[in-house]
Every structure is written in structure tokens, then in C-alpha cells.
Amino acid sequence: MAVISQHIKNVVDYTTFIIDIFAQESKISMKEAHNYLRTYGGLSFLRQHYEAEHCENPEYTLQALKGICRRNGGGLAV
């Protein structure tokens, strides 16, 4: 059985936390939020910028995600 590093667990926990908040604010399911963020670059942004973003206020991260997704063709009105 593989052991997951603490860093990977932290990244997964943070990403799940942000997806949950995004879903609640957008009034969509977690699955829909995940798919939207994956399709329009939000998950890639979270992965690439985890070290900085996890120290920020989640509202700042959500605003960044909304802008990134909009620039990449996302049309979700959030």
C-alpha cells in the first residue's frame, strides 16, 4: 500500500476545500464545480500556485479562479 506524502494530502485537502466553497457560491454540485474548474483552468491554477494560494484568504483565491475561468471561456455567472 502506497503512503501519501503529507504535502500531497495538504494539496488535496486545500483543493477540495476551495472546490466546495466555489460550488456553494455558484449553487452547483461539487462534481459540477470540479468539472468546471478542470475544464477552464482553475484546477491547474490551484496546482501550480498552491504554495502561495493556500496562505491567502479563500475569497482572494475564489476571485482569481473566477477570472481565470472567465478568460478561458467559462461562462458560469458566479
mmCIF file as gemmi writes it, N, C-alpha and C atoms, coordinates in Angstrom:
data_model
loop_
_atom_site.group_PDB
_atom_site.id
_atom_site.type_symbol
_atom_site.label_atom_id
_atom_site.label_alt_id
_atom_site.label_comp_id
_atom_site.label_asym_id
_atom_site.label_entity_id
_atom_site.label_seq_id
_atom_site.pdbx_PDB_ins_code
_atom_site.Cartn_x
_atom_site.Cartn_y
_atom_site.Cartn_z
_atom_site.occupancy
_atom_site.B_iso_or_equiv
_atom_site.pdbx_formal_charge
_atom_site.auth_seq_id
_atom_site.auth_asym_id
_atom_site.pdbx_PDB_model_num
ATOM 1 N N . MET Axp A 1 ? 0.838 -1.178 0 1 0 ? 1 A 1
ATOM 2 C CA . MET Axp A 1 ? 0 0 0 1 0 ? 1 A 1
ATOM 3 C C . MET Axp A 1 ? 0.889 1.25 0 1 0 ? 1 A 1
ATOM 4 N N . ALA Axp A 2 ? 0.614 2.167 -0.908 1 0 ? 2 A 1
ATOM 5 C CA . ALA Axp A 2 ? 1.41 3.383 -1.032 1 0 ? 2 A 1
ATOM 6 C C . ALA Axp A 2 ? 1.056 4.366 0.083 1 0 ? 2 A 1
ATOM 7 N N . VAL Axp A 3 ? 2.058 5.062 0.537 1 0 ? 3 A 1
ATOM 8 C CA . VAL Axp A 3 ? 1.862 6.085 1.547 1 0 ? 3 A 1
ATOM 9 C C . VAL Axp A 3 ? 1.835 7.437 0.846 1 0 ? 3 A 1
ATOM 10 N N . ILE Axp A 4 ? 0.808 8.209 1.121 1 0 ? 4 A 1
ATOM 11 C CA . ILE Axp A 4 ? 0.679 9.532 0.519 1 0 ? 4 A 1
ATOM 12 C C . ILE Axp A 4 ? 1.456 10.524 1.368 1 0 ? 4 A 1
ATOM 13 N N . SER Axp A 5 ? 2.277 11.338 0.722 1 0 ? 5 A 1
ATOM 14 C CA . SER Axp A 5 ? 3.06 12.322 1.477 1 0 ? 5 A 1
ATOM 15 C C . SER Axp A 5 ? 2.135 13.363 2.098 1 0 ? 5 A 1
ATOM 16 N N . GLN Axp A 6 ? 2.6 13.962 3.171 1 0 ? 6 A 1
ATOM 17 C CA . GLN Axp A 6 ? 1.806 14.993 3.841 1 0 ? 6 A 1
ATOM 18 C C . GLN Axp A 6 ? 1.549 16.167 2.912 1 0 ? 6 A 1
ATOM 19 N N . HIS Axp A 7 ? 2.523 16.513 2.078 1 0 ? 7 A 1
ATOM 20 C CA . HIS Axp A 7 ? 2.341 17.624 1.141 1 0 ? 7 A 1
ATOM 21 C C . HIS Axp A 7 ? 1.195 17.337 0.164 1 0 ? 7 A 1
ATOM 22 N N . ILE Axp A 8 ? 1.177 16.153 -0.396 1 0 ? 8 A 1
ATOM 23 C CA . ILE Axp A 8 ? 0.108 15.794 -1.339 1 0 ? 8 A 1
ATOM 24 C C . ILE Axp A 8 ? -1.239 15.82 -0.633 1 0 ? 8 A 1
ATOM 25 N N . LYS Axp A 9 ? -1.303 15.294 0.575 1 0 ? 9 A 1
ATOM 26 C CA . LYS Axp A 9 ? -2.552 15.324 1.346 1 0 ? 9 A 1
ATOM 27 C C . LYS Axp A 9 ? -2.999 16.765 1.567 1 0 ? 9 A 1
ATOM 28 N N . ASN Axp A 10 ? -2.07 17.647 1.9 1 0 ? 10 A 1
ATOM 29 C CA . ASN Axp A 10 ? -2.41 19.054 2.116 1 0 ? 10 A 1
ATOM 30 C C . ASN Axp A 10 ? -2.964 19.704 0.848 1 0 ? 10 A 1
ATOM 31 N N . VAL Axp A 11 ? -2.331 19.412 -0.292 1 0 ? 11 A 1
ATOM 32 C CA . VAL Axp A 11 ? -2.786 19.968 -1.567 1 0 ? 11 A 1
ATOM 33 C C . VAL Axp A 11 ? -4.191 19.469 -1.885 1 0 ? 11 A 1
ATOM 34 N N . VAL Axp A 12 ? -4.432 18.188 -1.699 1 0 ? 12 A 1
ATOM 35 C CA . VAL Axp A 12 ? -5.754 17.606 -1.972 1 0 ? 12 A 1
ATOM 36 C C . VAL Axp A 12 ? -6.796 18.211 -1.034 1 0 ? 12 A 1
ATOM 37 N N . ASP Axp A 13 ? -6.472 18.312 0.242 1 0 ? 13 A 1
ATOM 38 C CA . ASP Axp A 13 ? -7.419 18.89 1.21 1 0 ? 13 A 1
ATOM 39 C C . ASP Axp A 13 ? -7.757 20.336 0.857 1 0 ? 13 A 1
ATOM 40 N N . TYR Axp A 14 ? -6.749 21.118 0.521 1 0 ? 14 A 1
ATOM 41 C CA . TYR Axp A 14 ? -6.972 22.523 0.17 1 0 ? 14 A 1
ATOM 42 C C . TYR Axp A 14 ? -7.806 22.639 -1.108 1 0 ? 14 A 1
ATOM 43 N N . THR Axp A 15 ? -7.467 21.849 -2.106 1 0 ? 15 A 1
ATOM 44 C CA . THR Axp A 15 ? -8.197 21.894 -3.37 1 0 ? 15 A 1
ATOM 45 C C . THR Axp A 15 ? -9.658 21.519 -3.163 1 0 ? 15 A 1
ATOM 46 N N . THR Axp A 16 ? -9.907 20.503 -2.365 1 0 ? 16 A 1
ATOM 47 C CA . THR Axp A 16 ? -11.276 20.087 -2.06 1 0 ? 16 A 1
ATOM 48 C C . THR Axp A 16 ? -12.021 21.2 -1.329 1 0 ? 16 A 1
ATOM 49 N N . PHE Axp A 17 ? -11.351 21.848 -0.39 1 0 ? 17 A 1
ATOM 50 C CA . PHE Axp A 17 ? -11.933 22.965 0.351 1 0 ? 17 A 1
ATOM 51 C C . PHE Axp A 17 ? -12.351 24.088 -0.591 1 0 ? 17 A 1
ATOM 52 N N . ILE Axp A 18 ? -11.478 24.457 -1.51 1 0 ? 18 A 1
ATOM 53 C CA . ILE Axp A 18 ? -11.771 25.547 -2.449 1 0 ? 18 A 1
ATOM 54 C C . ILE Axp A 18 ? -12.892 25.147 -3.411 1 0 ? 18 A 1
ATOM 55 N N . ILE Axp A 19 ? -12.878 23.914 -3.899 1 0 ? 19 A 1
ATOM 56 C CA . ILE Axp A 19 ? -13.945 23.454 -4.797 1 0 ? 19 A 1
ATOM 57 C C . ILE Axp A 19 ? -15.287 23.509 -4.076 1 0 ? 19 A 1
ATOM 58 N N . ASP Axp A 20 ? -15.312 23.116 -2.806 1 0 ? 20 A 1
ATOM 59 C CA . ASP Axp A 20 ? -16.549 23.142 -2.028 1 0 ? 20 A 1
ATOM 60 C C . ASP Axp A 20 ? -17.083 24.566 -1.893 1 0 ? 20 A 1
ATOM 61 N N . ILE Axp A 21 ? -16.211 25.509 -1.563 1 0 ? 21 A 1
ATOM 62 C CA . ILE Axp A 21 ? -16.648 26.901 -1.448 1 0 ? 21 A 1
ATOM 63 C C . ILE Axp A 21 ? -17.135 27.428 -2.797 1 0 ? 21 A 1
ATOM 64 N N . PHE Axp A 22 ? -16.398 27.106 -3.862 1 0 ? 22 A 1
ATOM 65 C CA . PHE Axp A 22 ? -16.784 27.531 -5.212 1 0 ? 22 A 1
ATOM 66 C C . PHE Axp A 22 ? -18.165 26.974 -5.558 1 0 ? 22 A 1
ATOM 67 N N . ALA Axp A 23 ? -18.391 25.706 -5.249 1 0 ? 23 A 1
ATOM 68 C CA . ALA Axp A 23 ? -19.68 25.072 -5.534 1 0 ? 23 A 1
ATOM 69 C C . ALA Axp A 23 ? -20.801 25.756 -4.765 1 0 ? 23 A 1
ATOM 70 N N . GLN Axp A 24 ? -20.579 26.029 -3.49 1 0 ? 24 A 1
ATOM 71 C CA . GLN Axp A 24 ? -21.61 26.674 -2.675 1 0 ? 24 A 1
ATOM 72 C C . GLN Axp A 24 ? -21.946 28.063 -3.215 1 0 ? 24 A 1
ATOM 73 N N . GLU Axp A 25 ? -20.927 28.849 -3.513 1 0 ? 25 A 1
ATOM 74 C CA . GLU Axp A 25 ? -21.162 30.202 -4.033 1 0 ? 25 A 1
ATOM 75 C C . GLU Axp A 25 ? -21.844 30.185 -5.39 1 0 ? 25 A 1
ATOM 76 N N . SER Axp A 26 ? -21.538 29.168 -6.184 1 0 ? 26 A 1
ATOM 77 C CA . SER Axp A 26 ? -22.095 29.062 -7.534 1 0 ? 26 A 1
ATOM 78 C C . SER Axp A 26 ? -23.436 28.339 -7.561 1 0 ? 26 A 1
ATOM 79 N N . LYS Axp A 27 ? -23.811 27.766 -6.411 1 0 ? 27 A 1
ATOM 80 C CA . LYS Axp A 27 ? -25.061 26.992 -6.304 1 0 ? 27 A 1
ATOM 81 C C . LYS Axp A 27 ? -25.089 25.828 -7.291 1 0 ? 27 A 1
ATOM 82 N N . ILE Axp A 28 ? -23.931 25.122 -7.349 1 0 ? 28 A 1
ATOM 83 C CA . ILE Axp A 28 ? -23.814 23.916 -8.17 1 0 ? 28 A 1
ATOM 84 C C . ILE Axp A 28 ? -23.23 22.812 -7.297 1 0 ? 28 A 1
ATOM 85 N N . SER Axp A 29 ? -23.26 21.594 -7.798 1 0 ? 29 A 1
ATOM 86 C CA . SER Axp A 29 ? -22.724 20.468 -7.036 1 0 ? 29 A 1
ATOM 87 C C . SER Axp A 29 ? -21.193 20.501 -7.043 1 0 ? 29 A 1
ATOM 88 N N . MET Axp A 30 ? -20.619 19.758 -6.122 1 0 ? 30 A 1
ATOM 89 C CA . MET Axp A 30 ? -19.157 19.634 -6.086 1 0 ? 30 A 1
ATOM 90 C C . MET Axp A 30 ? -18.638 19.066 -7.402 1 0 ? 30 A 1
ATOM 91 N N . LYS Axp A 31 ? -19.333 18.078 -7.935 1 0 ? 31 A 1
ATOM 92 C CA . LYS Axp A 31 ? -18.9 17.461 -9.192 1 0 ? 31 A 1
ATOM 93 C C . LYS Axp A 31 ? -18.937 18.48 -10.331 1 0 ? 31 A 1
ATOM 94 N N . GLU Axp A 32 ? -20.013 19.269 -10.389 1 0 ? 32 A 1
ATOM 95 C CA . GLU Axp A 32 ? -20.116 20.294 -11.433 1 0 ? 32 A 1
ATOM 96 C C . GLU Axp A 32 ? -19.014 21.345 -11.265 1 0 ? 32 A 1
ATOM 97 N N . ALA Axp A 33 ? -18.74 21.729 -10.021 1 0 ? 33 A 1
ATOM 98 C CA . ALA Axp A 33 ? -17.688 22.708 -9.766 1 0 ? 33 A 1
ATOM 99 C C . ALA Axp A 33 ? -16.328 22.153 -10.18 1 0 ? 33 A 1
ATOM 100 N N . HIS Axp A 34 ? -16.073 20.902 -9.821 1 0 ? 34 A 1
ATOM 101 C CA . HIS Axp A 34 ? -14.808 20.266 -10.201 1 0 ? 34 A 1
ATOM 102 C C . HIS Axp A 34 ? -14.658 20.238 -11.72 1 0 ? 34 A 1
ATOM 103 N N . ASN Axp A 35 ? -15.697 19.811 -12.416 1 0 ? 35 A 1
ATOM 104 C CA . ASN Axp A 35 ? -15.639 19.733 -13.875 1 0 ? 35 A 1
ATOM 105 C C . ASN Axp A 35 ? -15.426 21.107 -14.501 1 0 ? 35 A 1
ATOM 106 N N . TYR Axp A 36 ? -16.124 22.112 -13.983 1 0 ? 36 A 1
ATOM 107 C CA . TYR Axp A 36 ? -15.987 23.478 -14.499 1 0 ? 36 A 1
ATOM 108 C C . TYR Axp A 36 ? -14.561 23.983 -14.3 1 0 ? 36 A 1
ATOM 109 N N . LEU Axp A 37 ? -14.043 23.828 -13.082 1 0 ? 37 A 1
ATOM 110 C CA . LEU Axp A 37 ? -12.693 24.301 -12.782 1 0 ? 37 A 1
ATOM 111 C C . LEU Axp A 37 ? -11.638 23.54 -13.587 1 0 ? 37 A 1
ATOM 112 N N . ARG Axp A 38 ? -11.861 22.25 -13.804 1 0 ? 38 A 1
ATOM 113 C CA . ARG Axp A 38 ? -10.925 21.453 -14.604 1 0 ? 38 A 1
ATOM 114 C C . ARG Axp A 38 ? -10.959 21.916 -16.061 1 0 ? 38 A 1
ATOM 115 N N . THR Axp A 39 ? -12.157 22.119 -16.594 1 0 ? 39 A 1
ATOM 116 C CA . THR Axp A 39 ? -12.317 22.498 -17.996 1 0 ? 39 A 1
ATOM 117 C C . THR Axp A 39 ? -11.72 23.865 -18.297 1 0 ? 39 A 1
ATOM 118 N N . TYR Axp A 40 ? -11.88 24.813 -17.379 1 0 ? 40 A 1
ATOM 119 C CA . TYR Axp A 40 ? -11.491 26.199 -17.664 1 0 ? 40 A 1
ATOM 120 C C . TYR Axp A 40 ? -10.224 26.661 -16.938 1 0 ? 40 A 1
ATOM 121 N N . GLY Axp A 41 ? -9.406 25.712 -16.484 1 0 ? 41 A 1
ATOM 122 C CA . GLY Axp A 41 ? -8.079 26.041 -15.992 1 0 ? 41 A 1
ATOM 123 C C . GLY Axp A 41 ? -7.954 26.336 -14.508 1 0 ? 41 A 1
ATOM 124 N N . GLY Axp A 42 ? -9.05 26.276 -13.779 1 0 ? 42 A 1
ATOM 125 C CA . GLY Axp A 42 ? -8.993 26.584 -12.357 1 0 ? 42 A 1
ATOM 126 C C . GLY Axp A 42 ? -8.188 25.579 -11.551 1 0 ? 42 A 1
ATOM 127 N N . LEU Axp A 43 ? -8.352 24.299 -11.842 1 0 ? 43 A 1
ATOM 128 C CA . LEU Axp A 43 ? -7.604 23.283 -11.092 1 0 ? 43 A 1
ATOM 129 C C . LEU Axp A 43 ? -6.114 23.357 -11.4 1 0 ? 43 A 1
ATOM 130 N N . SER Axp A 44 ? -5.791 23.638 -12.618 1 0 ? 44 A 1
ATOM 131 C CA . SER Axp A 44 ? -4.385 23.794 -12.998 1 0 ? 44 A 1
ATOM 132 C C . SER Axp A 44 ? -3.769 24.965 -12.231 1 0 ? 44 A 1
ATOM 133 N N . PHE Axp A 45 ? -4.508 26.067 -12.134 1 0 ? 45 A 1
ATOM 134 C CA . PHE Axp A 45 ? -4.056 27.226 -11.371 1 0 ? 45 A 1
ATOM 135 C C . PHE Axp A 45 ? -3.812 26.853 -9.906 1 0 ? 45 A 1
ATOM 136 N N . LEU Axp A 46 ? -4.756 26.136 -9.297 1 0 ? 46 A 1
ATOM 137 C CA . LEU Axp A 46 ? -4.594 25.74 -7.892 1 0 ? 46 A 1
ATOM 138 C C . LEU Axp A 46 ? -3.362 24.863 -7.703 1 0 ? 46 A 1
ATOM 139 N N . ARG Axp A 47 ? -3.146 23.943 -8.626 1 0 ? 47 A 1
ATOM 140 C CA . ARG Axp A 47 ? -1.988 23.054 -8.547 1 0 ? 47 A 1
ATOM 141 C C . ARG Axp A 47 ? -0.686 23.847 -8.677 1 0 ? 47 A 1
ATOM 142 N N . GLN Axp A 48 ? -0.629 24.719 -9.656 1 0 ? 48 A 1
ATOM 143 C CA . GLN Axp A 48 ? 0.59 25.473 -9.929 1 0 ? 48 A 1
ATOM 144 C C . GLN Axp A 48 ? 0.913 26.497 -8.843 1 0 ? 48 A 1
ATOM 145 N N . HIS Axp A 49 ? -0.101 27.035 -8.201 1 0 ? 49 A 1
ATOM 146 C CA . HIS Axp A 49 ? 0.107 28.136 -7.265 1 0 ? 49 A 1
ATOM 147 C C . HIS Axp A 49 ? -0.29 27.782 -5.83 1 0 ? 49 A 1
ATOM 148 N N . TYR Axp A 50 ? -0.313 26.506 -5.525 1 0 ? 50 A 1
ATOM 149 C CA . TYR Axp A 50 ? -0.714 26.064 -4.186 1 0 ? 50 A 1
ATOM 150 C C . TYR Axp A 50 ? 0.095 26.756 -3.093 1 0 ? 50 A 1
ATOM 151 N N . GLU Axp A 51 ? 1.397 26.803 -3.255 1 0 ? 51 A 1
ATOM 152 C CA . GLU Axp A 51 ? 2.269 27.335 -2.2 1 0 ? 51 A 1
ATOM 153 C C . GLU Axp A 51 ? 1.887 28.756 -1.801 1 0 ? 51 A 1
ATOM 154 N N . ALA Axp A 52 ? 1.488 29.571 -2.757 1 0 ? 52 A 1
ATOM 155 C CA . ALA Axp A 52 ? 1.071 30.942 -2.442 1 0 ? 52 A 1
ATOM 156 C C . ALA Axp A 52 ? -0.4 31.005 -2.054 1 0 ? 52 A 1
ATOM 157 N N . GLU Axp A 53 ? -1.235 30.314 -2.801 1 0 ? 53 A 1
ATOM 158 C CA . GLU Axp A 53 ? -2.682 30.436 -2.605 1 0 ? 53 A 1
ATOM 159 C C . GLU Axp A 53 ? -3.176 29.889 -1.271 1 0 ? 53 A 1
ATOM 160 N N . HIS Axp A 54 ? -2.568 28.827 -0.769 1 0 ? 54 A 1
ATOM 161 C CA . HIS Axp A 54 ? -3.094 28.259 0.475 1 0 ? 54 A 1
ATOM 162 C C . HIS Axp A 54 ? -2.844 29.166 1.676 1 0 ? 54 A 1
ATOM 163 N N . CYS Axp A 55 ? -1.996 30.184 1.495 1 0 ? 55 A 1
ATOM 164 C CA . CYS Axp A 55 ? -1.742 31.157 2.565 1 0 ? 55 A 1
ATOM 165 C C . CYS Axp A 55 ? -2.662 32.366 2.464 1 0 ? 55 A 1
ATOM 166 N N . GLU Axp A 56 ? -3.366 32.485 1.358 1 0 ? 56 A 1
ATOM 167 C CA . GLU Axp A 56 ? -4.238 33.632 1.114 1 0 ? 56 A 1
ATOM 168 C C . GLU Axp A 56 ? -5.635 33.408 1.688 1 0 ? 56 A 1
ATOM 169 N N . ASN Axp A 57 ? -6.355 34.491 1.806 1 0 ? 57 A 1
ATOM 170 C CA . ASN Axp A 57 ? -7.769 34.424 2.149 1 0 ? 57 A 1
ATOM 171 C C . ASN Axp A 57 ? -8.47 33.658 1.029 1 0 ? 57 A 1
ATOM 172 N N . PRO Axp A 58 ? -9.336 32.691 1.36 1 0 ? 58 A 1
ATOM 173 C CA . PRO Axp A 58 ? -10.03 31.928 0.312 1 0 ? 58 A 1
ATOM 174 C C . PRO Axp A 58 ? -10.811 32.81 -0.66 1 0 ? 58 A 1
ATOM 175 N N . GLU Axp A 59 ? -11.297 33.953 -0.208 1 0 ? 59 A 1
ATOM 176 C CA . GLU Axp A 59 ? -12.03 34.854 -1.11 1 0 ? 59 A 1
ATOM 177 C C . GLU Axp A 59 ? -11.134 35.352 -2.24 1 0 ? 59 A 1
ATOM 178 N N . TYR Axp A 60 ? -9.873 35.62 -1.931 1 0 ? 60 A 1
ATOM 179 C CA . TYR Axp A 60 ? -8.92 36.053 -2.95 1 0 ? 60 A 1
ATOM 180 C C . TYR Axp A 60 ? -8.74 34.933 -3.983 1 0 ? 60 A 1
ATOM 181 N N . THR Axp A 61 ? -8.591 33.725 -3.497 1 0 ? 61 A 1
ATOM 182 C CA . THR Axp A 61 ? -8.411 32.576 -4.393 1 0 ? 61 A 1
ATOM 183 C C . THR Axp A 61 ? -9.641 32.379 -5.269 1 0 ? 61 A 1
ATOM 184 N N . LEU Axp A 62 ? -10.828 32.512 -4.686 1 0 ? 62 A 1
ATOM 185 C CA . LEU Axp A 62 ? -12.058 32.354 -5.466 1 0 ? 62 A 1
ATOM 186 C C . LEU Axp A 62 ? -12.161 33.413 -6.551 1 0 ? 62 A 1
ATOM 187 N N . GLN Axp A 63 ? -11.808 34.658 -6.228 1 0 ? 63 A 1
ATOM 188 C CA . GLN Axp A 63 ? -11.84 35.713 -7.244 1 0 ? 63 A 1
ATOM 189 C C . GLN Axp A 63 ? -10.857 35.413 -8.375 1 0 ? 63 A 1
ATOM 190 N N . ALA Axp A 64 ? -9.672 34.928 -8.014 1 0 ? 64 A 1
ATOM 191 C CA . ALA Axp A 64 ? -8.682 34.569 -9.035 1 0 ? 64 A 1
ATOM 192 C C . ALA Axp A 64 ? -9.211 33.446 -9.921 1 0 ? 64 A 1
ATOM 193 N N . LEU Axp A 65 ? -9.812 32.426 -9.302 1 0 ? 65 A 1
ATOM 194 C CA . LEU Axp A 65 ? -10.359 31.301 -10.078 1 0 ? 65 A 1
ATOM 195 C C . LEU Axp A 65 ? -11.449 31.758 -11.038 1 0 ? 65 A 1
ATOM 196 N N . LYS Axp A 66 ? -12.321 32.621 -10.568 1 0 ? 66 A 1
ATOM 197 C CA . LYS Axp A 66 ? -13.41 33.119 -11.425 1 0 ? 66 A 1
ATOM 198 C C . LYS Axp A 66 ? -12.841 33.849 -12.639 1 0 ? 66 A 1
ATOM 199 N N . GLY Axp A 67 ? -11.83 34.669 -12.407 1 0 ? 67 A 1
ATOM 200 C CA . GLY Axp A 67 ? -11.219 35.403 -13.508 1 0 ? 67 A 1
ATOM 201 C C . GLY Axp A 67 ? -10.517 34.492 -14.495 1 0 ? 67 A 1
ATOM 202 N N . ILE Axp A 68 ? -9.79 33.534 -13.993 1 0 ? 68 A 1
ATOM 203 C CA . ILE Axp A 68 ? -9.085 32.577 -14.854 1 0 ? 68 A 1
ATOM 204 C C . ILE Axp A 68 ? -10.078 31.795 -15.704 1 0 ? 68 A 1
ATOM 205 N N . CYS Axp A 69 ? -11.115 31.292 -15.075 1 0 ? 69 A 1
ATOM 206 C CA . CYS Axp A 69 ? -12.11 30.508 -15.816 1 0 ? 69 A 1
ATOM 207 C C . CYS Axp A 69 ? -12.812 31.365 -16.87 1 0 ? 69 A 1
ATOM 208 N N . ARG Axp A 70 ? -13.142 32.606 -16.519 1 0 ? 70 A 1
ATOM 209 C CA . ARG Axp A 70 ? -13.78 33.51 -17.49 1 0 ? 70 A 1
ATOM 210 C C . ARG Axp A 70 ? -12.855 33.735 -18.688 1 0 ? 70 A 1
ATOM 211 N N . ARG Axp A 71 ? -11.575 33.997 -18.417 1 0 ? 71 A 1
ATOM 212 C CA . ARG Axp A 71 ? -10.614 34.234 -19.514 1 0 ? 71 A 1
ATOM 213 C C . ARG Axp A 71 ? -10.426 33.007 -20.399 1 0 ? 71 A 1
ATOM 214 N N . ASN Axp A 72 ? -10.676 31.832 -19.835 1 0 ? 72 A 1
ATOM 215 C CA . ASN Axp A 72 ? -10.515 30.586 -20.594 1 0 ? 72 A 1
ATOM 216 C C . ASN Axp A 72 ? -11.837 30.091 -21.178 1 0 ? 72 A 1
ATOM 217 N N . GLY Axp A 73 ? -12.853 30.947 -21.209 1 0 ? 73 A 1
ATOM 218 C CA . GLY Axp A 73 ? -14.108 30.605 -21.874 1 0 ? 73 A 1
ATOM 219 C C . GLY Axp A 73 ? -15.23 30.17 -20.954 1 0 ? 73 A 1
ATOM 220 N N . GLY Axp A 74 ? -15.003 30.156 -19.658 1 0 ? 74 A 1
ATOM 221 C CA . GLY Axp A 74 ? -16.061 29.759 -18.721 1 0 ? 74 A 1
ATOM 222 C C . GLY Axp A 74 ? -17.128 30.834 -18.665 1 0 ? 74 A 1
ATOM 223 N N . GLY Axp A 75 ? -18.366 30.393 -18.614 1 0 ? 75 A 1
ATOM 224 C CA . GLY Axp A 75 ? -19.475 31.334 -18.623 1 0 ? 75 A 1
ATOM 225 C C . GLY Axp A 75 ? -20.35 31.252 -17.385 1 0 ? 75 A 1
ATOM 226 N N . LEU Axp A 76 ? -19.873 30.595 -16.356 1 0 ? 76 A 1
ATOM 227 C CA . LEU Axp A 76 ? -20.654 30.454 -15.137 1 0 ? 76 A 1
ATOM 228 C C . LEU Axp A 76 ? -20.781 31.813 -14.469 1 0 ? 76 A 1
ATOM 229 N N . ALA Axp A 77 ? -22.003 32.211 -14.2 1 0 ? 77 A 1
ATOM 230 C CA . ALA Axp A 77 ? -22.246 33.502 -13.547 1 0 ? 77 A 1
ATOM 231 C C . ALA Axp A 77 ? -22.125 33.322 -12.039 1 0 ? 77 A 1
ATOM 232 N N . VAL Axp A 78 ? -20.935 33.59 -11.526 1 0 ? 78 A 1
ATOM 233 C CA . VAL Axp A 78 ? -20.699 33.473 -10.081 1 0 ? 78 A 1
ATOM 234 C C . VAL Axp A 78 ? -20.198 34.768 -9.513 1 0 ? 78 A 1
